């Protein structure tokens, strides 16, 4: 009789763990665990780098591919400080980039090289207004340059 009363408790415990696991997974997905963005393929936003501390120049574009994934494309004209500790971030600033603070700061990866085009995967929220691409030097602890992204309106054919 004692074995019979343990079995329903075990089933109940397994069911409870399964429900809590499903809830946790749902919360993780809802918080933006995907990099799929809705909308037509093409350039979503773009910007030109402004030098902050080191000579960082060129263009950055956010592009949505045919599957809805967002990519950052650094243009052929991109140049920045070379070094082993130079990083690319998706950032949102409160106030000016000169005097404000970053309120969002997502690492995209290490700068692949100090010149020329490169591609990085982006999260879906990269398409929201007010985002920038920041080049950060970890060695000196300073921003090298920032490209404020501006929406690109899709062209329609008549």
DSSP file (Angstrom, degrees, kcal/mol; ACC not computed):
  #  RESIDUE AA STRUCTURE BP1 BP2  ACC     N-H-->O    O-->H-N    N-H-->O    O-->H-N    TCO  KAPPA ALPHA  PHI   PSI    X-CA   Y-CA   Z-CA
    1    1 A X     >        0   0    0      0, 0.0     4,-1.3     0, 0.0     3,-0.0   0.000 360.0 360.0 360.0 -35.6    0.0    0.0    0.0
    2    2 A X  H  >  +     0   0    0      1,-0.2     4,-1.1     2,-0.2     3,-0.1   0.859 360.0  54.0 -65.6 -35.5    2.9    2.4    0.8
    3    3 A X  H  > S+     0   0    0      1,-0.2     4,-1.4     2,-0.2    -1,-0.2   0.860 104.6  55.5 -66.6 -35.5    4.3    1.9   -2.8
    4    4 A X  H  > S+     0   0    0      1,-0.2     4,-1.0     2,-0.2    -1,-0.2   0.871 105.7  50.4 -65.6 -37.2    1.0    2.8   -4.3
    5    5 A X  H  X S+     0   0    0     -4,-1.3     4,-0.8     1,-0.2    -1,-0.2   0.751 107.4  54.8 -75.2 -23.6    0.9    6.2   -2.5
    6    6 A X  H  X S+     0   0    0     -4,-1.1     4,-2.3    -3,-0.2    -1,-0.2   0.847  98.0  63.9 -75.3 -33.8    4.5    7.1   -3.6
    7    7 A X  H  X S+     0   0    0     -4,-1.4     4,-2.5     1,-0.2     5,-0.2   0.918 100.9  47.9 -60.7 -48.1    3.7    6.6   -7.3
    8    8 A X  H  X S+     0   0    0     -4,-1.0     4,-2.4     1,-0.2    -1,-0.2   0.876 112.0  51.7 -62.1 -34.1    1.1    9.4   -7.6
    9    9 A X  H  X S+     0   0    0     -4,-0.8     4,-2.4     2,-0.2    -1,-0.2   0.906 109.9  48.8 -66.5 -40.2    3.5   11.7   -5.8
   10   10 A X  H  X S+     0   0    0     -4,-2.3     4,-2.5     2,-0.2    -2,-0.2   0.925 112.6  47.5 -64.2 -45.2    6.3   10.8   -8.2
   11   11 A X  H  X S+     0   0    0     -4,-2.5     4,-2.5     1,-0.2    -2,-0.2   0.909 112.4  50.0 -62.1 -42.4    4.0   11.4  -11.2
   12   12 A X  H  X S+     0   0    0     -4,-2.4     4,-2.4    -5,-0.2    -2,-0.2   0.904 110.5  49.5 -63.2 -42.0    2.9   14.7   -9.7
   13   13 A X  H  X S+     0   0    0     -4,-2.4     4,-2.3     2,-0.2    -2,-0.2   0.911 112.1  47.9 -64.1 -43.1    6.5   15.8   -9.2
   14   14 A X  H  X S+     0   0    0     -4,-2.5     4,-2.4     2,-0.2    -2,-0.2   0.916 112.3  49.6 -63.7 -43.0    7.5   14.9  -12.8
   15   15 A X  H  X S+     0   0    0     -4,-2.5     4,-2.3     1,-0.2    -2,-0.2   0.907 110.4  50.2 -62.4 -42.1    4.5   16.7  -14.1
   16   16 A X  H  X S+     0   0    0     -4,-2.4     4,-2.5     2,-0.2    -2,-0.2   0.911 110.7  49.0 -62.7 -44.0    5.3   19.8  -12.0
   17   17 A X  H  X S+     0   0    0     -4,-2.3     4,-2.4     2,-0.2    -2,-0.2   0.904 111.3  50.5 -62.5 -41.7    9.0   19.8  -13.3
   18   18 A X  H  X S+     0   0    0     -4,-2.4     4,-2.3     2,-0.2    -2,-0.2   0.912 111.1  47.9 -63.3 -43.4    7.7   19.5  -16.9
   19   19 A X  H  X S+     0   0    0     -4,-2.3     4,-2.2     2,-0.2    -2,-0.2   0.928 113.3  47.1 -63.7 -45.7    5.3   22.4  -16.5
   20   20 A X  H  X S+     0   0    0     -4,-2.5     4,-2.4     2,-0.2    -2,-0.2   0.885 111.5  51.7 -64.8 -38.2    8.0   24.6  -14.9
   21   21 A X  H  X S+     0   0    0     -4,-2.4     4,-2.3     2,-0.2    -1,-0.2   0.912 110.3  48.6 -63.2 -42.6   10.5   23.7  -17.6
   22   22 A X  H  X S+     0   0    0     -4,-2.3     4,-2.2     2,-0.2    -2,-0.2   0.884 110.8  50.9 -64.1 -39.2    8.0   24.6  -20.3
   23   23 A X  H  X S+     0   0    0     -4,-2.2     4,-2.1     2,-0.2    -2,-0.2   0.921 110.4  48.9 -63.5 -45.0    7.2   27.9  -18.6
   24   24 A X  H  X S+     0   0    0     -4,-2.4     4,-2.2     1,-0.2    -2,-0.2   0.905 111.3  49.8 -63.0 -41.7   10.9   28.7  -18.4
   25   25 A X  H  X S+     0   0    0     -4,-2.3     4,-2.1     1,-0.2    -1,-0.2   0.903 109.8  51.6 -64.0 -40.7   11.4   27.9  -22.1
   26   26 A X  H  X S+     0   0    0     -4,-2.2     4,-2.2     1,-0.2    -2,-0.2   0.892 109.7  49.2 -63.0 -39.9    8.5   30.1  -23.1
   27   27 A X  H  X S+     0   0    0     -4,-2.1     4,-1.5     2,-0.2    -1,-0.2   0.907 109.4  52.3 -65.8 -41.5    9.9   33.0  -21.2
   28   28 A X  H  <>S+     0   0    0     -4,-2.2     5,-0.6     1,-0.2    -2,-0.2   0.905 111.9  45.5 -62.1 -41.9   13.3   32.6  -22.8
   29   29 A X  H >X5S+     0   0    0     -4,-2.1     3,-1.5     1,-0.2     4,-0.8   0.907 111.2  52.5 -67.7 -41.8   11.8   32.6  -26.3
   30   30 A X  H 3<5S+     0   0    0     -4,-2.2    -1,-0.2     1,-0.3    -2,-0.2   0.760  99.4  64.7 -66.7 -24.5    9.6   35.6  -25.5
   31   31 A X  T 3<5S-     0   0    0     -4,-1.5    -1,-0.3    -5,-0.1    -2,-0.2   0.450 130.2 -84.4 -80.2   1.1   12.6   37.6  -24.3
   32   32 A X  T <45 +     0   0    0     -3,-1.5    92,-0.2    -4,-0.1    -2,-0.2   0.821  69.5 156.0 104.3  37.9   14.1   37.6  -27.7
   33   33 A X     << +     0   0    0     -4,-0.8     2,-0.3    -5,-0.6    -4,-0.1   0.416  59.8  73.8 -74.1   4.0   16.0   34.3  -28.1
   34   34 A X        -     0   0    0     -5,-0.3    90,-1.2     2,-0.1     0, 0.0  -0.827  63.0-154.8-118.5 154.4   15.6   34.5  -31.9
   35   35 A X        +     0   0    0     -2,-0.3    35,-1.2    88,-0.2     2,-0.5   0.119  58.5 119.6-111.9  21.6   17.3   36.7  -34.5
   36   36 A X  B     -A   69   0A   0     33,-0.2     2,-0.3    28,-0.0    33,-0.2  -0.751  43.5-168.9 -88.4 129.4   14.4   36.4  -37.0
   37   37 A X        -     0   0    0     31,-3.2     2,-0.3    -2,-0.5    -2,-0.1  -0.881  18.7-121.1-117.7 148.1   12.9   39.8  -37.9
   38   38 A X        +     0   0    0     -2,-0.3     2,-0.2    86,-0.1    30,-0.0  -0.690  64.4  65.9 -92.8 142.8    9.6   40.4  -39.8
   39   39 A X  S    S-     0   0    0     -2,-0.3    -2,-0.1    25,-0.0     3,-0.1  -0.687  85.0 -47.3 136.2 172.7    9.5   42.4  -43.0
   40   40 A X        -     0   0    0     -2,-0.2    24,-0.2     1,-0.1    26,-0.0  -0.350  64.3 -96.8 -72.7 153.4   10.8   42.3  -46.6
   41   41 A X  S    S+     0   0    0     25,-0.1     2,-0.3    22,-0.1    24,-0.2  -0.319  79.4  69.1 -64.4 152.8   14.4   41.4  -47.4
   42   42 A X  E    S-B   64   0B   0     22,-2.5    22,-2.9    -3,-0.1     2,-0.4  -0.797  90.7 -21.2 132.8-172.5   16.8   44.2  -48.0
   43   43 A X  E     +B   63   0B   0     -2,-0.3    20,-0.3    20,-0.2     3,-0.1  -0.556  47.6 179.1 -73.3 126.1   18.5   47.0  -46.2
   44   44 A X  E     -     0   0B   0     18,-3.3   108,-2.8     1,-0.4     2,-0.3   0.843  65.7 -13.1 -93.9 -44.7   16.7   47.9  -42.9
   45   45 A X  E     -BC  62 151B   0     17,-1.3    17,-3.2   106,-0.3    -1,-0.4  -0.979  60.3-172.6-154.6 161.3   19.0   50.7  -41.6
   46   46 A X  E     +BC  61 150B   0    104,-2.0   104,-2.7    -2,-0.3     2,-0.3  -0.977   3.6 177.2-153.6 163.9   22.4   52.2  -42.3
   47   47 A X  E     -B   60   0B   0     13,-2.4    13,-2.5    -2,-0.3     2,-0.4  -0.984  26.8-116.7-162.9 166.2   24.8   54.7  -40.9
   48   48 A X  E     -B   59   0B   0    100,-0.3   100,-0.5    -2,-0.3    11,-0.2  -0.931  36.8-113.0-113.4 134.5   28.3   56.2  -41.3
   49   49 A X  E     -F  147   0C   0      9,-2.8     2,-0.5    -2,-0.4     9,-0.4  -0.394  23.4-157.1 -68.2 139.3   30.9   55.9  -38.6
   50   50 A X  E     -F  146   0C   0     96,-2.3    96,-1.8     7,-0.1     2,-0.2  -0.973  24.5-117.4-113.0 131.3   32.1   58.9  -36.7
   51   51 A X  E     +F  145   0C   0     -2,-0.5    94,-0.3    94,-0.2     4,-0.1  -0.465  35.2 171.7 -68.3 134.9   35.5   58.8  -35.1
   52   52 A X  S    S-     0   0    0     92,-2.8    92,-0.2     2,-0.5    93,-0.2   0.778  78.0 -20.1-106.3 -61.0   35.5   59.0  -31.3
   53   53 A X  S    S+     0   0    0     91,-0.7     2,-0.3    90,-0.5    91,-0.2   0.671 131.0  35.6-122.3 -32.2   39.1   58.3  -30.2
   54   54 A X  S    S-     0   0    0     90,-0.7     2,-1.5    89,-0.2    -2,-0.5  -0.844 100.6 -84.4-120.6 159.8   40.8   56.4  -33.1
   55   55 A X        +     0   0    0     -2,-0.3     2,-0.5    -4,-0.1    90,-0.1  -0.474  59.2 163.4 -69.1  91.1   40.3   56.9  -36.8
   56   56 A X        +     0   0    0     -2,-1.5     2,-0.3    88,-0.5    24,-0.2  -0.965   9.9 157.3-112.7 121.0   37.2   54.8  -37.5
   57   57 A X  B     +J   79   0D   0     22,-2.1    22,-2.2    -2,-0.5     2,-0.2  -0.850  18.9  65.6-136.8 169.5   35.5   55.5  -40.8
   58   58 A X  S    S-     0   0    0     -9,-0.4    -9,-2.8    -2,-0.3     2,-0.3  -0.682  71.0 -60.1 114.9-166.2   33.2   53.8  -43.3
   59   59 A X  E     -B   48   0B   0    -11,-0.2    16,-2.5    -2,-0.2     2,-0.4  -0.825  28.2-160.4-122.8 157.3   29.6   52.6  -43.4
   60   60 A X  E     -BD  47  74B   0    -13,-2.5   -13,-2.4    -2,-0.3     2,-0.4  -0.997  11.4-173.0-134.2 137.6   27.5   50.0  -41.6
   61   61 A X  E     -BD  46  73B   0     12,-2.1    12,-3.1    -2,-0.4     2,-0.6  -0.994  19.0-144.2-133.5 139.8   24.2   48.5  -42.8
   62   62 A X  E     -BD  45  72B   0    -17,-3.2   -18,-3.3    -2,-0.4   -17,-1.3  -0.914  27.5-172.1 -99.2 124.0   21.6   46.2  -41.2
   63   63 A X  E     -BD  43  71B   0      8,-2.8     8,-2.4    -2,-0.6     2,-0.5  -0.952  18.6-147.2-123.1 135.7   20.3   43.8  -43.8
   64   64 A X  E     -BD  42  70B   0    -22,-2.9   -22,-2.5    -2,-0.4     6,-0.2  -0.898  21.5-148.3 -98.9 124.4   17.3   41.4  -43.6
   65   65 A X    >   -     0   0    0      4,-2.6     3,-2.0    -2,-0.5    -1,-0.0  -0.264  34.5 -89.8 -84.7 178.6   17.9   38.2  -45.7
   66   66 A X  T 3  S+     0   0    0      1,-0.3   -25,-0.1     2,-0.1    -1,-0.1   0.711 127.3  54.6 -65.2 -20.4   15.1   36.2  -47.3
   67   67 A X  T 3  S-     0   0    0      2,-0.1    -1,-0.3   -31,-0.0    -3,-0.0   0.474 120.4-107.3 -90.1  -1.7   14.7   34.0  -44.3
   68   68 A X  S <  S+     0   0    0     -3,-2.0   -31,-3.2     1,-0.3     2,-0.2   0.382  73.1 139.1  94.6  -3.1   14.2   37.1  -42.0
   69   69 A X  B     -A   36   0A   0    -33,-0.2    -4,-2.6    -5,-0.1     2,-0.4  -0.510  47.8-131.2 -76.6 142.9   17.6   36.9  -40.3
   70   70 A X  E     -DE  64 122B   0    -35,-1.2    52,-2.2    52,-0.5     2,-0.3  -0.757  24.0-175.0 -96.9 141.0   19.4   40.2  -39.7
   71   71 A X  E     -DE  63 121B   0     -8,-2.4    -8,-2.8    -2,-0.4     2,-0.5  -0.973  21.5-135.0-131.6 145.5   23.0   40.8  -40.5
   72   72 A X  E     -DE  62 120B   0     48,-3.2    48,-2.0    -2,-0.3     2,-0.6  -0.898  21.2-164.2 -96.6 128.2   25.4   43.7  -40.0
   73   73 A X  E     -DE  61 119B   0    -12,-3.1   -12,-2.1    -2,-0.5     2,-0.5  -0.957   7.0-156.0-114.7 115.2   27.4   44.5  -43.0
   74   74 A X  E     -DE  60 118B   0     44,-2.9    44,-1.1    -2,-0.6   -14,-0.2  -0.785  31.5-117.8 -83.9 132.7   30.5   46.7  -42.6
   75   75 A X    >   -     0   0    0    -16,-2.5     3,-1.9    -2,-0.5    -1,-0.1  -0.088  18.3-106.1 -70.6 167.0   31.2   48.4  -45.9
   76   76 A X  T 3  S+     0   0    0      1,-0.3    40,-0.4    40,-0.2    -1,-0.1   0.764 121.2  59.9 -59.4 -25.6   34.3   48.0  -48.2
   77   77 A X  T 3  S+     0   0    0     39,-0.1    -1,-0.3    38,-0.1     2,-0.2   0.405  78.4 124.3 -85.4   2.4   35.2   51.5  -47.0
   78   78 A X    <   +     0   0    0     -3,-1.9    38,-2.2   -19,-0.1     2,-0.3  -0.431  30.7 165.3 -69.4 132.8   35.4   50.5  -43.3
   79   79 A X  B     +JK  57 115D   0    -22,-2.2   -22,-2.1    36,-0.2     2,-0.3  -0.991   1.1 152.1-143.2 146.6   38.6   51.2  -41.4
   80   80 A X        -     0   0    0     34,-2.5   -24,-0.1    -2,-0.3   -25,-0.1  -0.942  52.1 -56.5-157.3 176.9   39.5   51.2  -37.7
   81   81 A X        -     0   0    0     -2,-0.3     2,-0.3     1,-0.1    63,-0.1  -0.364  54.1-130.3 -60.3 135.0   42.4   50.7  -35.3
   82   82 A X        +     0   0    0     -2,-0.1     2,-0.3    32,-0.1    -1,-0.1  -0.640  49.7 116.7 -85.7 147.7   44.0   47.3  -35.7
   83   83 A X    >   -     0   0    0     -2,-0.3     3,-0.6    28,-0.1    28,-0.1  -0.863  69.7-101.6 166.2 163.8   44.5   45.2  -32.6
   84   84 A X  T 3  S+     0   0    0     -2,-0.3    -1,-0.1     1,-0.2    -2,-0.0   0.595 113.9  52.6 -79.3 -10.0   43.7   41.9  -30.8
   85   85 A X  T 3  S+     0   0    0     -3,-0.1    53,-3.2    25,-0.1    54,-0.7  -0.275  75.0 120.0-124.1  46.6   41.2   43.6  -28.5
   86   86 A X  E <   -G  137   0C   0     -3,-0.6    25,-2.8    51,-0.2     2,-0.3  -0.959  40.7-172.4-116.6 128.7   38.9   45.5  -30.8
   87   87 A X  E     -GH 136 110C   0     49,-3.0    49,-2.5    -2,-0.5     2,-0.5  -0.822  22.8-134.0-126.9 155.4   35.2   44.6  -30.7
   88   88 A X  E     -GH 135 109C   0     21,-3.2    20,-3.0    -2,-0.3    21,-1.3  -0.940  29.2-177.8-109.6 128.9   31.9   45.3  -32.5
   89   89 A X  E     -GH 134 107C   0     45,-2.8    45,-2.7    -2,-0.5     2,-0.6  -0.936  29.7-135.2-126.0 148.6   28.8   46.1  -30.4
   90   90 A X  E     +GH 133 106C   0     16,-2.8    16,-2.9    -2,-0.3     2,-0.3  -0.923  44.7 177.8 -93.2 124.1   25.1   46.8  -31.1
   91   91 A X  E     -GH 132 105C   0     41,-2.9    41,-2.9    -2,-0.6     2,-0.4  -0.916  32.4-160.5-134.8 154.0   24.4   49.8  -28.8
   92   92 A X  E     -GH 131 104C   0     12,-1.7    11,-3.0    -2,-0.3    12,-1.6  -0.995  21.9-153.2-131.1 129.8   21.7   52.2  -27.8
   93   93 A X  E     - H   0 102C   0     37,-0.5     2,-0.6    -2,-0.4     9,-0.2  -0.790  11.8-140.5-107.4 145.2   22.8   55.5  -26.2
   94   94 A X  E    S- H   0 101C   0      7,-3.4     7,-1.0    -2,-0.3     2,-0.2  -0.920  80.4 -17.0 -98.5 118.2   20.8   57.7  -23.8
   95   95 A X  S    S-     0   0    0     -2,-0.6    -2,-0.1     5,-0.2     2,-0.1  -0.536 121.5 -10.6  82.4-155.5   21.6   61.3  -24.7
   96   96 A X     >  -     0   0    0     -2,-0.2     4,-3.3     1,-0.1    -2,-0.2  -0.422  58.1-126.7 -77.3 150.6   24.6   62.0  -26.9
   97   97 A X  T  4 S+     0   0    0      1,-0.2    -1,-0.1     2,-0.2     5,-0.1   0.734 113.3  53.2 -66.5 -19.7   27.3   59.5  -27.8
   98   98 A X  T  4 S+     0   0    0      1,-0.1    -1,-0.2     3,-0.0    -3,-0.0   0.865 129.8  10.3 -81.6 -38.6   29.7   62.0  -26.5
   99   99 A X  T  4 S+     0   0    0      2,-0.1    -2,-0.2    -5,-0.0    -1,-0.1   0.565 111.3  84.3-119.4 -13.4   28.1   62.7  -23.1
  100  100 A X  S  < S-     0   0    0     -4,-3.3     2,-0.3     1,-0.1    -5,-0.2  -0.165  70.5-114.5 -87.8-178.9   25.5   60.0  -22.6
  101  101 A X  E     -H   94   0C   0     -7,-1.0    -7,-3.4    -2,-0.0     2,-0.5  -0.803  28.1-108.3-111.6 154.8   25.6   56.5  -21.4
  102  102 A X  E     -H   93   0C   0     -2,-0.3    -9,-0.3    -9,-0.2     3,-0.1  -0.734  27.4-176.0 -83.6 130.9   24.9   53.3  -23.3
  103  103 A X  E    S+     0   0C   0    -11,-3.0     2,-0.4    -2,-0.5   -10,-0.2   0.619  76.3  33.8-100.1 -17.9   21.6   51.8  -22.2
  104  104 A X  E     +H   92   0C   0    -12,-1.6   -12,-1.7     2,-0.0     2,-0.3  -0.992  64.0 172.8-134.1 143.4   22.0   48.7  -24.4
  105  105 A X  E     +H   91   0C   0     -2,-0.4     2,-0.5   -14,-0.2   -14,-0.2  -0.767   3.6 173.8-155.9  97.9   25.3   47.0  -25.2
  106  106 A X  E     -H   90   0C   0    -16,-2.9   -16,-2.8    -2,-0.3     2,-0.3  -0.946  28.6-130.3-117.9 122.8   25.3   43.7  -27.1
  107  107 A X  E     +H   89   0C   0     -2,-0.5   -18,-0.2   -18,-0.2     3,-0.1  -0.515  24.1 177.7 -70.1 128.2   28.6   42.1  -28.2
  108  108 A X  E     -     0   0C   0    -20,-3.0    13,-0.3     1,-0.4     2,-0.3   0.686  55.0 -80.4-100.5 -27.1   28.5   41.1  -31.9
  109  109 A X  E     -H   88   0C   0    -21,-1.3   -21,-3.2    11,-0.1    -1,-0.4  -0.850  54.8 -51.4 149.9 175.5   32.0   39.8  -32.1
  110  110 A X  E     -H   87   0C   0     -2,-0.3   -23,-0.3   -23,-0.2     2,-0.2  -0.551  66.2 -94.6 -78.1 145.5   35.6   40.8  -32.4
  111  111 A X        -     0   0    0    -25,-2.8   -25,-0.2    -2,-0.2   -28,-0.1  -0.457  33.2-148.4 -60.3 125.1   36.6   43.0  -35.3
  112  112 A X  S    S-     0   0    0      1,-0.3     2,-0.3    -2,-0.2    -1,-0.2   0.861  72.5 -17.4 -70.0 -36.4   37.6   40.6  -38.0
  113  113 A X        -     0   0    0      3,-0.1    -1,-0.3    -3,-0.0   -31,-0.0  -0.957  66.7-109.0-161.6 161.7   40.2   43.0  -39.5
  114  114 A X  S    S+     0   0    0     -2,-0.3   -34,-2.5    -3,-0.1     2,-0.3   0.379  97.0  33.6 -80.1   5.0   40.8   46.7  -39.4
  115  115 A X  B    S+K   79   0D   0    -36,-0.2   -36,-0.2     2,-0.1   -38,-0.1  -0.992  92.1  24.3-154.7 155.4   39.7   47.4  -42.9
  116  116 A X  S    S-     0   0    0    -38,-2.2   -40,-0.2   -40,-0.4    -3,-0.1  -0.020  88.5 -29.8  82.2 177.5   37.2   46.3  -45.5
  117  117 A X        +     0   0    0    -41,-0.1     2,-0.3   -44,-0.1   -42,-0.2  -0.291  55.5 166.7 -73.3 151.0   33.9   44.5  -45.5
  118  118 A X  E     -E   74   0B   0    -44,-1.1   -44,-2.9     2,-0.0     2,-0.4  -0.969  22.7-138.1-156.9 156.2   32.7   42.0  -42.8
  119  119 A X  E     -E   73   0B   0     -2,-0.3     2,-0.3   -46,-0.2   -46,-0.2  -0.961  16.6-178.4-125.5 139.6   29.5   40.4  -41.8
  120  120 A X  E     -E   72   0B   0    -48,-2.0   -48,-3.2    -2,-0.4     2,-0.2  -0.984  29.7-114.4-134.3 144.3   28.1   39.8  -38.3
  121  121 A X  E     -E   71   0B   0     -2,-0.3     2,-0.3   -13,-0.3   -50,-0.2  -0.542  34.3-157.9 -74.9 144.6   24.8   38.1  -37.1
  122  122 A X  E     -E   70   0B   0    -52,-2.2   -52,-0.5    -2,-0.2     2,-0.1  -0.910  16.2-115.4-123.6 150.7   22.4   40.4  -35.3
  123  123 A X    >   -     0   0    0     -2,-0.3     3,-1.8     1,-0.1   -88,-0.2  -0.424  38.7-104.8 -75.0 162.0   19.5   39.8  -32.9
  124  124 A X  G >  S+     0   0    0    -90,-1.2     3,-1.4     1,-0.3   -89,-0.1   0.792 116.5  65.9 -59.7 -30.1   16.0   40.7  -34.1
  125  125 A X  G >  S+     0   0    0      1,-0.3     3,-1.3   -93,-0.2    -1,-0.3   0.475  75.6  88.2 -76.1   1.8   15.9   43.9  -31.9
  126  126 A X  G <  S+     0   0    0     -3,-1.8    -1,-0.3     1,-0.2     5,-0.2   0.720  80.8  62.4 -67.4 -19.1   18.7   45.4  -34.1
  127  127 A X  G <  S+     0   0    0     -3,-1.4    -1,-0.2    -4,-0.2    -2,-0.1   0.514  80.6 105.7 -84.6  -4.4   16.0   46.7  -36.4
  128  128 A X  S X  S-     0   0    0     -3,-1.3     3,-0.8     1,-0.1    -3,-0.0  -0.415  82.1 -89.9 -77.5 154.9   14.4   48.9  -33.7
  129  129 A X  T 3  S+     0   0    0      1,-0.2    -1,-0.1    -2,-0.1    21,-0.1  -0.201 103.6  32.1 -62.7 150.4   14.9   52.7  -33.8
  130  130 A X  T 3  S+     0   0    0     19,-0.4   -37,-0.5     1,-0.3    -1,-0.2   0.517  80.5 139.6  87.0   7.1   17.8   54.4  -32.1
  131  131 A X  E <   -G   92   0C   0     -3,-0.8    18,-2.2    -5,-0.2     2,-0.3  -0.497  27.9-172.1 -85.6 155.7   20.4   51.6  -32.4
  132  132 A X  E     -GI  91 148C   0    -41,-2.9   -41,-2.9    16,-0.2     2,-0.5  -0.924  24.4-124.7-137.5 161.7   24.0   52.2  -33.3
  133  133 A X  E     -GI  90 147C   0     14,-2.4    14,-2.8    -2,-0.3     2,-0.4  -0.963  31.4-165.2-108.4 126.0   27.1   50.1  -34.2
  134  134 A X  E     -GI  89 146C   0    -45,-2.7   -45,-2.8    -2,-0.5     2,-0.6  -0.923  15.3-152.7-116.9 136.8   30.0   50.8  -31.8
  135  135 A X  E     -GI  88 145C   0     10,-2.9     9,-3.4    -2,-0.4    10,-1.2  -0.943  23.8-169.4-104.7 122.1   33.6   49.8  -32.3
  136  136 A X  E     -GI  87 143C   0    -49,-2.5   -49,-3.0    -2,-0.6     2,-0.7  -0.939  19.5-146.9-122.2 132.8   35.3   49.5  -28.9
  137  137 A X  E  >> -GI  86 142C   0      5,-2.9     4,-1.5    -2,-0.4     5,-1.2  -0.875   9.2-170.4 -97.1 111.3   38.9   49.1  -28.0
  138  138 A X  T  45S+     0   0    0    -53,-3.2    -1,-0.2    -2,-0.7   -52,-0.1   0.810  82.7  60.9 -70.1 -30.3   39.2   46.9  -24.9
  139  139 A X  T  45S+     0   0    0    -54,-0.7    -1,-0.2     1,-0.2   -53,-0.1   0.917 119.6  24.9 -63.7 -44.5   42.9   47.6  -24.5
  140  140 A X  T  45S-     0   0    0    -55,-0.2    -1,-0.2     2,-0.2    -2,-0.2   0.549 102.3-128.0 -99.2  -8.2   42.4   51.3  -24.0
  141  141 A X  T  <5 +     0   0    0     -4,-1.5     2,-0.3     1,-0.2    -3,-0.2   0.825  67.8 115.2  69.4  32.1   38.8   51.1  -22.7
  142  142 A X  E   <S- I   0 137C   0     -5,-1.2    -5,-2.9     0, 0.0     2,-0.3  -0.937  71.6-104.9-134.6 155.2   37.4   53.6  -25.3
  143  143 A X  E     - I   0 136C   0     -2,-0.3   -90,-0.5    -7,-0.2    -7,-0.3  -0.618  23.7-167.3 -72.2 133.2   35.0   53.8  -28.2
  144  144 A X  E     -     0   0C   0     -9,-3.4   -92,-2.8     1,-0.4   -90,-0.7   0.848  67.0 -23.7 -86.7 -41.0   36.9   54.0  -31.5
  145  145 A X  E     -FI  51 135C   0    -10,-1.2   -10,-2.9   -94,-0.3    -1,-0.4  -0.981  53.7-146.8-166.9 159.7   33.9   55.0  -33.5
  146  146 A X  E     -FI  50 134C   0    -96,-1.8   -96,-2.3    -2,-0.3     2,-0.6  -1.000   1.9-159.0-138.0 135.6   30.1   54.9  -33.7
  147  147 A X  E     -FI  49 133C   0    -14,-2.8   -14,-2.4    -2,-0.4     2,-0.5  -0.955  16.9-147.5-112.4 110.9   27.7   54.6  -36.6
  148  148 A X  E     - I   0 132C   0     -2,-0.6  -100,-0.3  -100,-0.5     2,-0.3  -0.669  21.4-131.8 -77.0 125.5   24.2   55.8  -35.7
  149  149 A X        -     0   0    0    -18,-2.2   -19,-0.4    -2,-0.5     2,-0.4  -0.621  21.0-166.4 -85.9 135.2   21.7   53.7  -37.7
  150  150 A X  E     -C   46   0B   0   -104,-2.7  -104,-2.0    -2,-0.3   -21,-0.0  -0.965  29.1-104.1-120.8 136.8   18.9   55.4  -39.6
  151  151 A X  E     -C   45   0B   0     -2,-0.4     2,-0.6  -106,-0.2  -106,-0.3  -0.239  26.7-145.5 -59.0 142.6   15.9   53.5  -41.1
  152  152 A X        -     0   0    0   -108,-2.8     2,-0.3  -109,-0.1    -1,-0.1  -0.962  14.8-134.8-110.7 121.8   15.9   53.0  -44.8
  153  153 A X        -     0   0    0     -2,-0.6     2,-0.1     1,-0.1  -110,-0.1  -0.575  25.5-113.0 -77.3 134.9   12.5   53.1  -46.3
  154  154 A X        -     0   0    0     -2,-0.3     2,-0.3     1,-0.1    -1,-0.1  -0.407  29.8-123.4 -66.5 141.8   11.8   50.3  -48.8
  155  155 A X        -     0   0    0     -2,-0.1     2,-0.4    -3,-0.0    -1,-0.1  -0.648  21.4-152.2 -85.8 143.1   11.4   51.4  -52.4
  156  156 A X        -     0   0    0     -2,-0.3     2,-0.4     2,-0.0    -1,-0.0  -0.931   9.2-134.4-116.2 140.3    8.2   50.6  -54.2
  157  157 A X              0   0    0     -2,-0.4     0, 0.0     1,-0.1     0, 0.0  -0.753 360.0 360.0 -94.5 140.1    7.9   50.2  -57.9
  158  158 A X              0   0    0     -2,-0.4    -1,-0.1     0, 0.0    -2,-0.0   0.435 360.0 360.0 -91.7 360.0    5.0   51.8  -59.7
